[in-house]
Amino acid sequence: MNNVLAINGSPKMAKGRTAMVLTPFLDELEKQGANINLLYASRLKIKPCNCGRLYCWNNTPGHCIHKDEMEQVIPLLKQANILVFATPVYIPLPGEMQMFINRMTPLLDPQLEFIKGRTRIRFREDVQIDNIVLVATGGWWEKGNCDIVTQIIEHIASISQIPFGGAIIRPHAYMMKKDGQLTEDGKAVVQSIRKAAHELLETGEMTSNILEQISRPLISSDSYFNRGN
């Protein structure tokens, strides 16, 4: 059984558009037999990574000096096979999401390697993460508005030498609904999200074809920028 840990970085938590995209993804993973744990970054009472000396590497290997709710999260991270970062674009990340990512440092083993011109690192031996996925939403029209968030999560996977399963990107996500209900386009996007989850469990990655279906424009750029005129 795959253990999936999803971190939703939206301050709106279950009521946000990030949850609207993340929920069918997790539902389908669960339907296919995965064990799901969902956390909200803004609900966690954790301190910033601010010792400035990497105590979790050099003094207390694998253990942060801060004693807070991250102590309960670390075991979930270690047990997860698939780690899902879900976030709205906040130039680039919501503060609590960035803080959560920083507090993952104790999971990394400071035995550095230099591979293909870049310094690399690995998760510690007791960390089971073998796939990292991004779910990102934005209000702006273009998919490219999510590029920097994609680069951050893909970079985390690359530097820690973990496969990147792909990025589910949904620009102008609010257009998936009208009057509180999914539109026909919205329903089609949700169906594609479910297919992406199925692909991830079957092959370890989501195909570019299905990801493009998820992120396709739901309105022309002219119509988007001329709204209300």
C-alpha positions in Angstrom: 0.0 0.0 0.0 1.2 3.5 -0.9 1.3 6.0 1.9 0.5 9.5 0.7 1.1 12.7 2.7 -0.4 15.8 1.2 0.5 19.3 2.5 -2.1 21.9 1.5 -0.5 25.3 1.9 -3.7 27.4 1.1 -4.7 29.7 4.0 -8.3 28.9 3.0 -7.6 25.2 3.7 -10.5 22.9 2.7 -12.6 25.9 1.4 -10.0 27.1 -1.1 -9.5 26.4 -4.8 -6.4 24.5 -4.1 -8.6 22.0 -2.1 -11.0 21.9 -5.1 -8.2 20.5 -7.3 -6.4 18.5 -4.6 -9.5 16.7 -3.3 -10.4 14.6 -6.4 -6.7 13.7 -6.8 -6.5 12.4 -3.2 -9.9 10.7 -3.5 -8.8 8.8 -6.5 -5.5 7.8 -4.9 -7.5 6.5 -1.9 -9.9 4.7 -4.2 -6.9 2.9 -5.8 -5.8 1.7 -2.4 -3.5 4.4 -1.1 -3.5 5.5 2.5 -4.0 9.3 2.7 -2.8 11.8 5.3 -3.7 15.4 4.7 -2.2 18.3 6.6 -2.9 22.1 6.3 0.3 24.2 6.7 -1.6 27.1 8.2 -3.1 25.0 10.9 0.3 23.6 12.1 1.8 25.4 15.1 5.4 25.3 14.0 8.3 27.7 14.4 10.5 28.9 11.5 13.8 27.2 10.7 16.0 29.9 12.3 18.8 28.4 14.4 21.2 29.4 11.7 23.6 26.5 12.5 21.9 23.5 11.0 21.8 21.8 14.4 19.6 19.0 12.9 22.6 18.1 10.7 25.6 18.8 12.9 24.6 18.6 16.5 21.4 16.6 16.8 21.3 14.6 13.5 17.8 14.2 12.3 16.2 16.2 15.2 15.3 19.9 15.2 16.0 22.1 18.2 12.4 23.4 18.1 9.9 21.3 20.0 6.6 21.9 18.4 4.0 20.2 16.2 6.6 19.4 13.6 7.6 16.5 15.9 4.2 14.8 15.1 4.6 15.5 11.4 8.1 14.2 10.9 7.0 10.5 11.4 4.3 11.0 8.8 6.9 12.4 6.4 9.2 9.4 7.0 6.4 6.9 6.4 5.1 8.6 3.2 5.9 7.0 -0.2 4.4 9.9 -2.1 4.7 13.5 -0.9 2.2 16.0 -2.4 2.8 19.7 -2.1 -0.5 21.6 -2.9 -0.4 25.3 -3.0 -1.8 28.5 -4.5 0.7 30.8 -6.1 1.6 33.6 -3.6 4.7 35.0 -5.2 5.8 32.3 -5.0 4.5 30.4 -1.9 2.3 31.2 1.1 4.5 31.8 4.1 3.3 28.8 6.1 4.1 26.5 3.1 7.6 27.9 2.8 8.2 27.5 6.5 7.0 23.9 6.4 9.4 23.1 3.6 12.3 24.6 5.5 11.4 22.5 8.6 11.9 19.4 6.5 15.7 19.9 6.7 16.1 17.2 9.5 15.0 14.6 7.1 18.0 15.2 4.9 21.4 13.5 5.4 24.2 16.0 5.1 26.4 13.6 3.1 26.8 15.8 0.0 27.5 14.5 -3.5 28.5 16.5 -6.6 26.6 15.1 -9.7 26.4 16.6 -13.1 27.6 20.0 -11.9 25.2 20.2 -9.0 25.5 19.5 -5.3 23.1 16.8 -4.3 21.8 15.3 -1.1 19.6 12.4 0.0 16.9 11.8 2.5 18.0 9.8 5.6 17.7 6.0 5.4 14.5 5.9 7.5 12.7 8.2 5.1 10.6 6.3 2.6 9.7 9.1 0.2 10.2 7.9 -3.4 8.0 10.3 -5.3 7.2 14.0 -5.1 4.2 15.7 -6.7 2.9 19.3 -7.0 -0.7 20.5 -7.2 -0.8 24.3 -7.8 -3.6 26.7 -8.5 -3.6 30.3 -9.7 -6.1 33.0 -10.4 -4.3 34.5 -13.4 -5.0 33.3 -16.9 -1.7 31.8 -17.9 -0.3 28.5 -16.8 3.1 30.1 -16.8 2.2 32.0 -13.6 2.8 28.7 -11.8 6.2 28.1 -13.3 8.3 29.3 -10.3 6.3 27.2 -7.9 6.8 24.2 -10.2 10.5 24.9 -10.3 10.8 25.0 -6.5 9.1 21.6 -6.0 10.9 20.0 -8.9 14.1 21.4 -7.5 13.4 19.8 -4.1 12.9 16.5 -5.9 16.0 16.9 -8.0 18.4 18.0 -5.2 17.2 15.1 -3.0 17.4 12.6 -5.9 13.8 11.7 -5.7 11.6 11.2 -8.8 9.3 14.1 -9.6 5.9 12.6 -10.5 4.7 15.8 -12.2 2.8 19.0 -11.6 -1.0 19.4 -11.7 -1.4 23.0 -12.6 -4.8 24.8 -12.8 -4.7 28.4 -13.8 -7.8 30.6 -13.4 -9.1 27.9 -11.2 -12.1 29.9 -10.1 -13.6 29.3 -13.6 -14.1 25.7 -12.7 -17.2 26.7 -10.8 -20.2 29.0 -11.4 -22.7 29.8 -8.6 -20.9 27.3 -6.3 -21.2 24.4 -8.7 -18.7 22.8 -11.1 -19.2 23.8 -14.7 -19.0 21.2 -17.5 -15.4 22.3 -18.0 -14.8 22.0 -14.3 -16.2 18.5 -14.3 -13.9 17.6 -17.2 -10.9 19.0 -15.4 -11.8 16.9 -12.3 -12.1 13.8 -14.4 -8.6 14.4 -15.8 -7.3 14.9 -12.3 -8.6 11.5 -11.3 -6.9 10.0 -14.4 -3.7 11.7 -13.4 -3.9 10.1 -9.9 -4.4 6.7 -11.5 -1.4 7.2 -13.8 0.8 8.2 -10.8 0.1 5.0 -9.0 0.5 2.8 -12.0 3.7 4.3 -13.5 5.1 6.7 -10.9 4.5 9.7 -13.1 1.7 11.6 -14.8 1.8 12.0 -18.6 2.1 15.3 -20.2 -1.1 14.7 -22.2 -3.3 14.4 -19.1 -1.5 17.3 -17.3 -2.2 19.5 -20.3 -5.9 18.5 -20.2 -6.0 19.7 -16.6 -4.3 23.0 -17.2 -6.0 23.9 -20.5 -7.6 27.4 -20.8 -11.2 27.5 -19.8 -11.6 31.0 -21.4 -9.7 32.8 -24.1 -7.1 35.4 -23.0 -9.1 38.2 -24.7 -12.3 37.2 -22.8 -10.4 36.9 -19.6 -8.8 40.4 -19.8 -11.9 42.1 -21.1 -14.2 40.9 -18.3 -16.3 43.7 -16.9 -15.5 46.1 -19.8 
